[in-house]
Amino acid sequence: MQLLMNLVDESKQLNQAQFPLKLGYHGPKGRFKIIHQALMIPNLPAPLHYFNFLTIIGQPRVPMVRNDYAIKTTALDTVAMISSVSPHMVGHFKSYSIEKDCLFQDDFFQFGQTEKIVGSFPHFYLHKKGEELSADLQIQTRPIISHFTKLKLGLFDHWSLLCQCKGTIQYKEQVFEIDQMGSFEYARAVNIPYLPLCFFTYQIINLKNHRQILLAQIRNNFNQIIQSRIYLRDAVNCLSEMYDEDVYFKVHRVYPKVTTPNGQNMYLPREFEWVLDNGKRKINLHAQSRGDFKFGLAAGYVGSFNYQIKIDDEVEEGTSGYCEYIDCRPLKWQEKDDKEKKMDGLGQPASFLLKK
């Protein structure tokens, strides 16, 4: 499956190239019916721990991305939005009609009367006003890019830029001055008939010395790995490294099974680990979820975690990593016992879920 993806996905080669002068960035137009924008800021002070603002414009025919709960008119007329921090919230998820509620231009995205993203490379501005959570942030993107996906024929393009975020975040009556690294992301896709992508996990941590690490894995309905990668970004030296071999993800413990508003049964990670050892670079991340998961990220959840990470000989600890987690695979893959997991390891060396 990974070999097949390598034949149609050009992102691996792009991650080894220089920063492109022009990136696709626009609202729905032409054949691109699905648009995604996101800002994620990890490692914020308590009680925030993280901040995210994420929209999916149009609901695609991909299980891990589609949120039927958000659809009130039609799939392509629906915007699903989540914006949250770590403390308990009830208004973190919204859905909008594109035709009735939104205005999209090349440098202006407005959702309802309370959220908008304005700007073009390299400067953007996010304004959000809410009873629980508000934000006014200036976003300065850097020419440090990670290409997650770029399929041939222009079917799907998804990239992430390192950015610096300055401004304020207000949670209820508390106002926080923010000056922190984040990740600014954009994706565009044609509305392809169906893709059986069912599992997605993604973590972001800001490290010492102005570095940032991204960790992501995607699996299909048959539990096969489509992509397993680690991106290490350096703001000082303007460098980005990508690793997609010998990258393993394992969940050690899970929370009790939950049922999402879409009727999907899902186990969320309580404790998980990432490992990279390719002979040149060694990375080990051990993480413990804070249990603050919130539904509304496509078909799944966002939350935060405590962590211990070792990169080669450097060790760091933190309390505010950012986590996205979606699992729409059949329960037989989510509930594999230890014996089955070991048998799988004989044919596919990336260990995965052990429910305890």
SERO-4910 file (N, C-alpha, C, O; in steps of 0.05 Angstrom, whole numbers):
BEGIN
 pado doro    nc1    nc2    nc3   cac1   cac2   cac3    cc1    cc2    cc3    oc1    oc2    oc3
  Met    A     17    -24      0      0      0      0     17     25      0     11     44    -14
  Gln    A     39     25     16     56     48     16     70     51    -11     75     74    -21
  Leu    A     77     29    -24     89     30    -51     71     42    -71     79     59    -87
  Leu    A     44     35    -69     25     47    -87     23     77    -83     22     92   -102
  Met    A     23     86    -57     21    114    -52     46    129    -62     44    151    -72
  Asn    A     69    116    -60     93    129    -70     92    134   -100    105    152   -110
  Leu    A     76    118   -115     74    122   -144     57    146   -151     60    157   -172
  Val    A     38    153   -133     19    175   -140     23    199   -122     13    221   -128
  Asp    A     38    197   -100     42    218    -81     70    230    -85     90    216    -82
  Glu    A     72    256    -92     97    269    -97    108    284    -72    128    298    -74
  Ser    A     95    281    -49    102    297    -26    130    289    -16    144    307     -5
  Lys    A    138    264    -18    165    256     -8    187    272    -23    205    281    -10
  Gln    A    184    273    -49    204    288    -65    203    318    -58    224    331    -57
  Leu    A    179    329    -54    177    357    -48    189    364    -21    200    386    -18
  Asn    A    188    346     -2    199    352     24    230    353     23    242    362     42
  Gln    A    241    343      1    270    344     -2    279    367    -19    303    371    -23
  Ala    A    260    382    -29    266    404    -47    265    431    -32    257    432     -9
  Gln    A    274    452    -46    273    478    -34    244    488    -33    227    478    -46
  Phe    A    240    508    -16    213    519    -12    203    530    -39    217    546    -52
  Pro    A    179    521    -47    169    531    -73    161    561    -71    153    571    -49
  Leu    A    162    574    -93    155    603    -93    126    607    -92    117    629    -84
  Lys    A    110    588   -101     81    592   -102     67    567    -91     73    544   -100
  Leu    A     48    571    -73     32    549    -62      3    555    -69     -6    578    -69
  Gly    A    -12    533    -74    -41    537    -78    -54    546    -52    -50    535    -31
  Tyr    A    -70    567    -54    -85    577    -31   -109    593    -41   -106    615    -52
  His    A   -133    582    -36   -157    595    -46   -181    580    -33   -178    559    -21
  Gly    A   -205    591    -37   -229    578    -28   -239    558    -49   -225    553    -68
  Pro    A   -262    546    -45   -273    527    -65   -276    541    -92   -289    562    -94
  Lys    A   -265    528   -112   -268    539   -139   -260    517   -159   -244    500   -153
  Gly    A   -273    518   -183   -267    498   -203   -271    470   -193   -292    464   -181
  Arg    A   -252    453   -198   -255    425   -190   -248    421   -160   -253    399   -149
  Phe    A   -237    441   -147   -229    438   -119   -254    445   -102   -258    468    -95
  Lys    A   -269    425    -94   -293    428    -78   -288    426    -48   -304    436    -32
  Ile    A   -265    414    -41   -259    410    -13   -235    427     -5   -214    425    -18
  Ile    A   -238    444     15   -216    462     24   -214    459     54   -233    457     69
  His    A   -189    458     63   -183    456     92   -163    477    100   -143    481     86
  Gln    A   -169    491    122   -150    510    134   -148    504    164   -168    497    176
  Ala    A   -124    509    174   -121    503    203    -98    519    215    -78    524    201
  Leu    A   -101    527    239    -80    538    255    -79    523    282    -99    521    296
  Met    A    -56    512    288    -52    497    313    -28    509    328     -7    513    317
  Ile    A    -32    515    354    -11    526    370     -8    508    395    -25    508    412
  Pro    A     13    492    397     18    476    421     34    491    442     42    514    438
  Asn    A     38    477    465     56    487    486     48    515    496     65    531    502
  Leu    A     22    519    499     13    544    512     11    540    542      9    517    551
  Pro    A     11    562    557      9    559    586    -18    548    596    -38    551    582
  Ala    A    -17    536    619    -42    526    631    -60    551    637    -50    572    644
  Pro    A    -86    548    635   -101    523    629   -105    518    599   -118    499    592
  Leu    A    -94    536    582    -99    533    553    -87    507    542   -101    490    530
  His    A    -61    504    546    -45    481    536    -42    481    506    -20    476    496
  Tyr    A    -63    487    491    -62    488    462    -84    507    453   -103    513    468
  Phe    A    -82    515    427   -104    528    414   -106    518    385    -85    513    372
  Asn    A   -130    513    376   -133    506    348   -157    520    335   -176    527    349
  Phe    A   -155    525    309   -177    535    293   -175    520    267   -157    524    251
  Leu    A   -195    503    262   -194    485    239   -220    484    225   -241    480    237
  Thr    A   -220    487    198   -244    486    182   -240    465    159   -219    463    148
  Ile    A   -262    452    153   -263    435    129   -287    444    113   -310    441    121
  Ile    A   -282    456     90   -302    468     73   -310    447     53   -294    440     35
  Gly    A   -335    437     55   -343    415     39   -336    389     53   -315    387     65
  Gln    A   -354    369     52   -350    344     66   -344    322     46   -361    314     31
  Pro    A   -319    312     45   -311    293     25   -320    264     31   -330    259     53
  Arg    A   -317    247     12   -325    219     15   -301    202     26   -294    182     14
  Val    A   -291    211     48   -268    197     61   -276    193     90   -281    213    104
  Pro    A   -278    169    100   -289    164    127   -276    181    149   -290    191    166
  Met    A   -249    183    149   -236    196    171   -239    227    170   -233    240    190
  Val    A   -248    238    147   -250    267    144   -279    276    144   -284    299    153
  Arg    A   -297    259    136   -325    268    133   -339    268    160   -337    250    176
  Asn    A   -354    290    165   -369    293    190   -399    296    182   -408    319    178
  Asp    A   -413    274    181   -441    275    173   -458    291    194   -479    302    187
  Tyr    A   -449    291    218   -463    306    240   -465    336    233   -483    349    242
  Ala    A   -446    346    218   -445    374    211   -464    382    188   -471    405    185
  Ile    A   -472    362    172   -487    368    147   -516    374    153   -531    358    164
  Lys    A   -524    399    146   -552    407    149   -566    411    122   -590    408    121
  Thr    A   -550    417    101   -562    421     74   -551    398     56   -563    377     54
  Thr    A   -528    404     44   -514    383     28   -485    381     37   -475    399     50
  Ala    A   -472    360     29   -444    356     38   -426    378     27   -409    388     42
  Leu    A   -429    386      2   -411    406     -9   -418    434     -1   -403    453     -6
  Asp    A   -441    438     12   -449    464     22   -441    467     52   -447    488     64
  Thr    A   -428    447     64   -424    447     93   -396    453    100   -377    442     90
  Val    A   -393    472    119   -367    477    132   -368    466    161   -386    472    176
  Ala    A   -349    448    167   -346    438    194   -323    453    207   -301    454    196
  Met    A   -327    464    231   -307    480    244   -304    472    273   -323    467    287
  Ile    A   -279    470    282   -273    466    310   -252    487    319   -232    491    304
  Ser    A   -256    499    342   -237    517    354   -238    513    384   -259    516    396
  Ser    A   -215    506    396   -216    498    424   -189    503    438   -169    508    425
  Val    A   -191    501    464   -168    499    482   -173    476    501   -193    463    498
  Ser    A   -155    471    519   -157    447    536   -180    446    555   -192    425    558
  Pro    A   -188    468    569   -210    466    588   -236    458    576   -240    459    551
  His    A   -255    450    593   -281    441    584   -295    463    568   -295    486    576
  Met    A   -307    455    545   -321    474    528   -346    460    518   -347    436    515
  Val    A   -367    477    511   -391    466    499   -395    478    471   -411    467    456
  Gly    A   -381    499    464   -386    513    439   -362    511    420   -359    528    403
  His    A   -346    490    423   -321    488    407   -327    480    378   -310    484    361
  Phe    A   -350    468    372   -356    458    345   -379    473    333   -399    478    346
  Lys    A   -376    480    308   -397    494    293   -399    482    265   -379    471    255
  Ser    A   -422    485    252   -425    479    224   -439    502    210   -457    514    222
  Tyr    A   -431    508    186   -442    530    170   -451    520    143   -440    501    132
  Ser    A   -470    534    131   -476    532    103   -459    552     88   -458    575     94
  Ile    A   -445    542     67   -428    560     51   -445    581     38   -438    605     39
  Glu    A   -468    573     27   -484    592     12   -497    613     30   -499    636     22
  Lys    A   -506    605     53   -521    623     70   -504    638     90   -510    661     98
  Asp    A   -482    626     99   -468    637    123   -440    647    117   -428    661    134
  Cys    A   -428    641     94   -399    645     90   -393    663     66   -409    665     48
  Leu    A   -370    675     67   -360    691     45   -331    684     41   -314    687     59
  Phe    A   -324    674     17   -297    665     11   -286    680    -13   -298    681    -35
  Gln    A   -262    692     -9   -247    705    -31   -218    695    -28   -212    681     -9
  Asp    A   -201    702    -47   -174    691    -47   -158    698    -21   -142    683    -12
  Asp    A   -164    722    -10   -149    730     14   -168    737     37   -161    752     55
  Phe    A   -192    725     36   -212    731     57   -231    708     60   -245    700     41
  Phe    A   -232    696     84   -250    674     90   -266    683    115   -255    687    136
  Gln    A   -292    685    111   -310    693    134   -330    670    138   -343    661    120
  Phe    A   -332    662    164   -351    641    172   -371    653    191   -364    660    214
  Gly    A   -396    655    183   -416    668    199   -408    697    205   -396    710    188
  Gln    A   -415    706    229   -409    734    236   -386    736    256   -379    758    265
  Thr    A   -374    713    264   -356    713    287   -328    703    281   -310    705    298
  Glu    A   -322    691    257   -296    680    251   -287    688    223   -303    687    205
  Lys    A   -262    696    221   -251    702    195   -221    698    194   -207    702    214
  Ile    A   -211    691    171   -182    690    165   -177    708    142   -189    706    121
  Val    A   -158    727    145   -153    747    125   -123    747    119   -106    744    138
  Gly    A   -115    751     94    -87    754     87    -78    737     64    -93    721     53
  Ser    A    -52    739     59    -38    723     38     -9    720     47     -1    734     66
  Phe    A      5    703     34     33    697     43     49    723     44     48    739     25
  Pro    A     65    727     66     68    709     88     52    717    113     54    704    134
  His    A     34    738    111     20    749    134     -9    741    133    -23    745    113
  Phe    A    -19    731    156    -48    725    158    -58    736    185    -42    742    203
  Tyr    A    -84    737    187    -96    748    211   -121    730    218   -138    726    200
  Leu    A   -123    721    242   -146    705    251   -161    721    272   -150    730    292
  His    A   -187    724    267   -205    736    287   -227    717    293   -241    707    275
  Lys    A   -231    712    319   -253    694    328   -265    707    353   -251    715    371
  Lys    A   -292    708    353   -306    720    376   -327    700    385   -344    691    369
  Gly    A   -326    693    411   -345    674    422   -350    679    451   -334    693    464
  Glu    A   -371    667    462   -377    670    490   -356    656    508   -350    666    529
  Glu    A   -346    633    499   -326    618    514   -298    625    505   -280    629    522
  Leu    A   -293    627    479   -266    629    469   -265    650    447   -280    649    427
  Ser    A   -246    669    449   -241    689    429   -211    690    423   -195    682    440
  Ala    A   -205    699    399   -177    702    392   -173    724    371   -189    727    353
  Asp    A   -151    739    375   -142    758    355   -112    753    351    -96    759    369
  Leu    A   -105    741    329    -77    732    325    -66    741    298    -79    738    278
  Gln    A    -42    751    299    -27    756    274    -10    731    269      4    721    287
  Ile    A    -11    722    244      3    697    237     25    704    216     18    712    194
  Gln    A     49    700    224     72    705    206     83    678    197     96    664    212
  Thr    A     77    670    172     87    644    162    116    646    155    126    668    147
  Arg    A    130    624    157    158    622    150    162    604    126    145    586    122
  Pro    A    183    607    111    188    589     88    200    562     97    220    553     86
  Ile    A    186    550    116    194    524    127    169    506    123    150    508    140
  Ile    A    169    490    103    145    476     95    147    445     98    169    434     95
  Ser    A    125    433    105    122    404    106    100    397     87     77    405     92
  His    A    106    381     67     85    371     49     74    344     59     89    325     60
  Phe    A     49    344     68     37    319     77     29    302     54     34    278     53
  Thr    A     16    314     34      6    299     11      6    317    -13     -1    341    -11
  Lys    A     14    307    -36     10    320    -62      7    299    -83     27    289    -94
  Leu    A    -18    292    -89    -23    271   -108    -20    281   -137    -25    305   -142
  Lys    A    -11    263   -154     -9    270   -182    -36    277   -194    -57    270   -183
  Leu    A    -35    292   -216    -59    302   -230    -74    323   -213    -97    330   -220
  Gly    A    -62    332   -192    -74    353   -175    -99    345   -161   -116    362   -156
  Leu    A   -101    319   -153   -125    310   -140   -127    319   -111   -148    325   -101
  Phe    A   -103    321    -98   -103    328    -69    -76    340    -62    -55    330    -70
  Asp    A    -77    363    -47    -53    377    -40    -56    386    -11    -76    399     -4
  His    A    -37    379      7    -39    386     35    -11    393     45      7    377     44
  Trp    A     -8    418     55     18    427     65     15    441     92     -7    449    100
  Ser    A     38    445    105     39    458    131     63    477    131     85    469    123
  Leu    A     59    501    142     80    520    145     85    526    174     66    530    189
  Leu    A    110    527    182    117    537    209    109    566    210    114    581    191
  Cys    A     98    575    232     90    603    235     95    613    263     97    598    282
  Gln    A     95    639    266     96    652    292     70    667    296     61    682    279
  Cys    A     58    663    319     32    674    325     34    694    348     44    688    370
  Lys    A     24    719    343     24    739    364     -4    751    367    -18    755    347
  Gly    A    -11    757    392    -38    769    397    -49    759    423    -34    755    442
  Thr    A    -76    757    424    -89    749    449   -108    726    444   -120    723    423
  Ile    A   -110    709    464   -131    688    466   -146    692    492   -134    695    513
  Gln    A   -172    693    490   -188    697    514   -206    672    519   -222    665    501
  Tyr    A   -203    660    541   -220    638    550   -237    647    573   -226    652    595
  Lys    A   -263    649    569   -281    661    589   -271    688    597   -270    706    581
  Glu    A   -264    692    623   -255    718    632   -225    721    632   -215    743    639
  Gln    A   -210    701    624   -181    702    625   -170    710    597   -178    698    577
  Val    A   -152    730    596   -140    739    572   -110    732    573    -96    738    592
  Phe    A   -100    719    551    -72    710    550    -58    724    526    -68    723    504
  Glu    A    -35    736    532    -19    747    510     -2    724    499     11    709    513
  Ile    A     -3    722    472      9    699    458     32    708    440     28    728    425
  Asp    A     54    695    442     76    699    423     90    671    421    109    665    435
  Gln    A     80    655    402     87    626    403     88    615    374     73    625    357
  Met    A    105    595    370    105    581    345     80    564    342     70    553    361
  Gly    A     71    562    317     49    545    310     52    532    283     74    534    271
  Ser    A     31    520    274     31    508    247      6    518    232    -16    515    242
  Phe    A     11    529    208    -11    539    191    -14    520    168      6    516    153
  Glu    A    -38    509    164    -41    488    144    -63    494    124    -82    509    130
  Tyr    A    -60    482    101    -80    486     80    -81    461     63    -60    448     58
  Ala    A   -105    453     54   -108    431     36   -130    437     16   -149    451     23
  Arg    A   -127    426     -8   -149    428    -27   -151    401    -41   -131    387    -45
  Ala    A   -175    393    -49   -179    367    -61   -203    368    -79   -222    383    -75
  Val    A   -203    351   -100   -226    346   -116   -245    327   -100   -235    313    -83
  Asn    A   -270    328   -107   -289    311    -92   -289    283   -104   -308    275   -118
  Ile    A   -268    268    -99   -265    241   -110   -287    223    -99   -297    228    -77
  Pro    A   -295    201   -114   -318    184   -105   -314    172    -77   -333    174    -61
  Tyr    A   -291    161    -71   -288    148    -45   -259    141    -40   -245    132    -59
  Leu    A   -249    145    -16   -223    135     -8   -226    122     19   -237    134     38
  Pro    A   -218     97     23   -222     82     48   -202     89     69   -191     71     83
  Leu    A   -196    115     73   -177    123     94   -193    126    120   -212    142    121
  Cys    A   -185    111    141   -202    108    164   -188    115    190   -202    118    211
  Phe    A   -162    117    191   -148    123    215   -128    146    211   -114    146    191
  Phe    A   -128    165    229   -109    187    227   -101    196    255   -119    200    273
  Thr    A    -75    198    260    -66    211    285    -44    230    278    -28    226    260
  Tyr    A    -43    252    293    -26    275    286    -19    289    312    -37    297    327
  Gln    A      7    293    317     15    308    341     35    330    334     50    328    315
  Ile    A     34    352    349     52    375    345     64    382    373     49    384    392
  Ile    A     90    386    373    104    395    398    123    417    390    138    414    370
  Asn    A    124    439    405    145    459    402    168    451    420    164    447    444
  Leu    A    192    449    409    215    441    424    233    465    431    227    487    423
  Lys    A    254    460    446    273    480    452    288    489    427    288    476    407
  Asn    A    300    513    429    317    524    408    300    528    382    310    524    360
  His    A    275    536    386    258    544    364    255    522    343    256    526    319
  Arg    A    251    497    353    245    475    336    217    465    340    205    470    361
  Gln    A    206    451    321    179    440    322    179    412    309    192    407    289
  Ile    A    164    394    322    163    367    311    133    360    305    116    365    322
  Leu    A    129    348    282    102    338    274    104    308    270    124    298    259
  Leu    A     84    294    279     84    264    277     56    256    267     36    264    278
  Ala    A     55    240    246     30    233    233     30    205    222     50    195    212
  Gln    A      7    192    225      3    166    213    -26    164    202    -45    173    214
  Ile    A    -28    151    178    -54    146    165    -56    116    159    -37    104    150
  Arg    A    -80    104    164    -85     76    157   -111     74    143   -128     92    144
  Asn    A   -115     52    128   -139     48    113   -158     29    129   -152     21    151
  Asn    A   -180     22    116   -201      6    129   -191    -22    136   -203    -35    153
  Phe    A   -169    -31    123   -158    -58    128   -134    -56    147   -119    -76    149
  Asn    A   -130    -33    160   -109    -29    179    -81    -28    166    -61    -31    180
  Gln    A    -80    -24    140    -54    -21    127    -44      8    129    -60     27    127
  Ile    A    -18     11    134     -6     37    136     -5     50    108      7     39     90
  Ile    A    -17     74    106    -15     90     82      9    109     84     24    113     64
  Gln    A     12    120    108     34    139    112     41    140    141     23    140    158
  Ser    A     67    140    148     76    143    175    101    160    175    122    151    165
  Arg    A     99    185    185    120    204    182    126    221    207    108    225    224
  Ile    A    150    231    208    158    250    228    172    273    213    190    269    197
  Tyr    A    164    298    220    175    322    208    189    337    231    176    342    252
  Leu    A    214    345    227    229    361    247    236    387    234    250    388    214
  Arg    A    227    409    246    230    436    234    247    454    253    243    453    277
  Asp    A    264    469    241    283    487    255    279    515    245    286    521    222
  Ala    A    268    533    262    263    560    254    288    577    252    289    596    237
  Val    A    308    570    268    333    586    268    348    582    242    357    601    229
  Asn    A    352    557    234    367    550    211    350    547    186    360    541    164
  Cys    A    324    551    189    305    550    166    307    523    152    310    522    127
  Leu    A    305    502    167    307    475    157    283    458    164    270    463    184
  Ser    A    277    438    147    256    419    153    266    392    144    275    388    122
  Glu    A    264    372    162    271    345    157    246    327    157    228    332    173
  Met    A    245    308    139    222    289    139    233    261    139    251    253    125
  Tyr    A    220    244    157    227    216    159    202    199    154    182    203    168
  Asp    A    204    180    136    181    163    131    188    133    130    172    117    121
  Glu    A    212    127    138    220     99    141    228     94    170    240    111    183
  Asp    A    222     70    180    228     62    208    214     81    227    226     88    248
  Val    A    190     90    221    174    107    238    151     90    249    134     82    234
  Tyr    A    150     85    275    131     67    287    114     82    308    124     98    323
  Phe    A     88     76    308     69     87    327     55     65    342     47     45    330
  Lys    A     53     68    369     41     48    385     24     61    407     33     80    420
  Val    A     -1     51    410    -18     60    433    -15     39    455    -21     15    450
  His    A     -7     47    478     -4     28    501    -29     25    517    -35      3    526
  Arg    A    -44     46    521    -69     45    536    -90     63    524    -83     83    512
  Val    A   -115     55    526   -137     71    515   -158     77    536   -159     64    557
  Tyr    A   -174     97    531   -197    103    547   -220     84    540   -219     72    518
  Pro    A   -241     82    556   -264     66    549   -276     75    522   -274     99    515
  Lys    A   -288     57    508   -299     62    481   -319     85    482   -336     86    500
  Val    A   -318    103    463   -337    124    460   -352    121    434   -342    108    415
  Thr    A   -376    132    432   -391    133    407   -394    162    398   -404    178    413
  Thr    A   -384    168    375   -385    196    365   -413    204    357   -430    186    353
  Pro    A   -418    229    354   -444    238    343   -451    226    316   -474    226    308
  Asn    A   -431    217    301   -436    203    276   -442    174    279   -446    160    259
  Gly    A   -443    164    304   -449    136    309   -425    117    306   -428     93    305
  Gln    A   -401    128    305   -376    112    302   -365    105    330   -361    123    346
  Asn    A   -360     79    334   -347     71    359   -317     75    357   -305     69    336
  Met    A   -305     86    378   -277     94    376   -264     92    403   -276     98    424
  Tyr    A   -239     83    404   -222     83    428   -202    106    425   -187    107    405
  Leu    A   -200    123    445   -182    145    445   -157    138    462   -160    124    482
  Pro    A   -134    148    454   -109    139    467   -105    153    495   -108    177    497
  Arg    A    -98    136    514    -91    147    541    -60    150    543    -50    168    556
  Glu    A    -46    131    530    -17    132    531     -7    121    504    -15     99    495
  Phe    A     12    135    491     22    126    465     51    133    461     63    148    477
  Glu    A     63    122    440     91    125    436     97    126    406     84    113    389
  Trp    A    118    142    399    129    143    372    159    135    374    172    143    393
  Val    A    168    120    354    196    112    353    207    116    325    194    107    305
  Leu    A    230    128    322    245    129    297    274    121    304    286    132    322
  Asp    A    284    101    289    312     94    292    322     84    264    319     60    258
  Asn    A    333    102    249    341     95    222    371     94    218    381     93    195
  Gly    A    385     93    240    414     92    239    428    119    238    451    121    245
  Lys    A    413    140    230    424    167    230    411    185    250    424    202    263
  Arg    A    385    181    255    369    197    273    353    179    291    341    160    282
  Lys    A    353    185    317    337    170    336    317    189    350    325    209    362
  Ile    A    292    182    349    271    197    363    253    178    378    244    158    367
  Asn    A    248    185    403    229    169    419    211    189    434    221    205    450
  Leu    A    185    187    429    166    204    443    147    186    459    135    167    447
  His    A    145    191    484    126    177    502    106    197    512    115    218    524
  Ala    A     80    193    509     60    213    515     37    202    532     30    179    529
  Gln    A     27    219    549      4    213    566    -18    234    561    -14    257    567
  Ser    A    -41    225    551    -63    243    545    -73    257    570    -73    246    592
  Arg    A    -81    282    567    -93    297    589   -123    289    593   -135    296    613
  Gly    A   -134    275    574   -163    268    575   -182    290    568   -205    289    575
  Asp    A   -172    310    553   -188    334    546   -198    332    517   -202    353    505
  Phe    A   -203    308    507   -211    304    479   -238    318    474   -257    317    490
  Lys    A   -240    331    450   -264    345    442   -271    336    414   -253    337    396
  Phe    A   -296    329    409   -304    319    383   -308    343    364   -316    365    372
  Gly    A   -303    339    338   -308    359    318   -286    362    298   -289    377    278
  Leu    A   -263    349    303   -242    348    283   -249    327    262   -244    304    265
  Ala    A   -261    336    239   -271    317    219   -288    296    233   -309    303    244
  Ala    A   -280    271    232   -296    250    244   -286    242    272   -294    222    283
  Gly    A   -267    258    283   -255    250    308   -250    273    328   -267    291    330
  Tyr    A   -228    273    342   -224    288    366   -197    303    365   -178    296    351
  Val    A   -196    324    382   -171    338    388   -167    339    418   -186    337    434
  Gly    A   -142    341    427   -136    342    455   -107    349    459    -93    359    441
  Ser    A    -97    345    483    -69    351    490    -57    330    508    -71    312    517
  Phe    A    -31    331    512    -17    310    526      8    319    539     21    339    531
  Asn    A     16    305    560     43    308    572     62    290    556     54    271    544
  Tyr    A     88    297    556    106    281    539    134    282    550    143    300    565
  Gln    A    149    261    543    178    259    546    189    251    519    180    231    507
  Ile    A    207    267    508    218    262    481    248    263    482    260    279    495
  Lys    A    260    244    467    289    243    465    295    243    435    286    225    420
  Ile    A    311    262    426    320    265    399    350    262    399    364    279    409
  Asp    A    360    240    389    388    232    391    395    232    421    385    215    436
  Asp    A    412    250    430    420    250    458    407    272    474    413    276    498
  Glu    A    388    287    462    375    309    476    348    300    487    332    287    473
  Val    A    343    307    512    318    298    525    302    323    534    314    342    545
  Glu    A    276    323    528    258    345    536    233    333    548    225    311    542
  Glu    A    220    349    566    194    342    577    176    366    574    184    389    574
  Gly    A    150    360    572    130    381    569    103    372    577     98    349    581
  Thr    A     84    392    579     57    385    589     36    393    569     12    392    575
  Ser    A     44    402    545     24    415    527     28    408    498     29    426    481
  Gly    A     32    382    492     31    374    464      3    375    452    -16    372    467
  Tyr    A      1    378    426    -25    379    413    -30    353    398    -12    343    385
  Cys    A    -55    343    400    -61    316    389    -87    317    373   -107    329    382
  Glu    A    -87    304    349   -111    298    334   -113    268    331    -93    255    326
  Tyr    A   -137    258    334   -140    228    333   -167    221    322   -188    229    333
  Ile    A   -167    205    301   -191    195    288   -188    165    282   -168    157    271
  Asp    A   -207    149    290   -205    120    285   -233    110    276   -250    104    293
  Cys    A   -236    107    250   -261     97    239   -258     69    228   -275     59    213
  Arg    A   -236     55    236   -232     28    227   -253      9    241   -264     17    262
  Pro    A   -258    -14    229   -275    -34    243   -263    -40    271   -239    -40    275
  Leu    A   -281    -47    290   -272    -52    317   -252    -75    319   -237    -77    338
  Lys    A   -253    -94    300   -235   -116    301   -206   -107    300   -188   -119    311
  Trp    A   -201    -84    286   -174    -73    285   -168    -56    310   -145    -55    319
  Gln    A   -188    -43    321   -184    -27    345   -181    -44    370   -168    -35    389
  Glu    A   -191    -69    369   -191    -85    394   -174   -110    391   -179   -130    404
  Lys    A   -153   -108    375   -135   -131    372   -122   -138    398   -113   -120    413
  Asp    A   -120   -164    405   -106   -171    429    -76   -173    424    -67   -170    401
  Asp    A    -60   -179    444    -31   -179    442    -21   -200    422     -2   -195    407
  Lys    A    -34   -224    422    -25   -245    404    -29   -237    375    -11   -240    359
  Glu    A    -52   -225    369    -57   -216    341    -38   -194    333    -28   -194    311
  Lys    A    -32   -176    352    -14   -154    346     14   -165    340     27   -155    321
  Lys    A     23   -185    354     50   -196    349     50   -211    322     70   -209    307
  Met    A     28   -224    315     27   -237    289     27   -217    266     40   -221    246
  Asp    A     13   -195    270     14   -173    250     42   -163    246     50   -156    224
  Gly    A     57   -162    268     84   -151    267    103   -168    249    123   -157    240
  Leu    A     96   -193    245    113   -210    227    111   -200    199    131   -202    184
  Gly    A     88   -190    191     84   -181    163     86   -151    160     92   -141    138
  Gln    A     81   -137    182     80   -107    180     93    -97    206     79    -98    227
  Pro    A    117    -87    205    132    -82    230    123    -58    246    135    -53    267
  Ala    A    102    -43    238     93    -20    253     73    -29    274     50    -34    267
  Ser    A     81    -31    299     62    -40    320     42    -18    324     46      5    318
  Phe    A     17    -27    335     -4     -7    336    -19     -8    362     -8      1    382
  Leu    A    -43    -19    363    -61    -15    386    -63    -39    404    -68    -61    394
  Leu    A    -58    -35    429    -62    -56    449    -81    -45    470    -73    -27    485
  Lys    A   -105    -56    471   -125    -46    490   -121    -60    517   -120    -84    518
  Lys    A   -119    -44    539   -116    -56    565   -139    -45    583   -140    -53    607
***
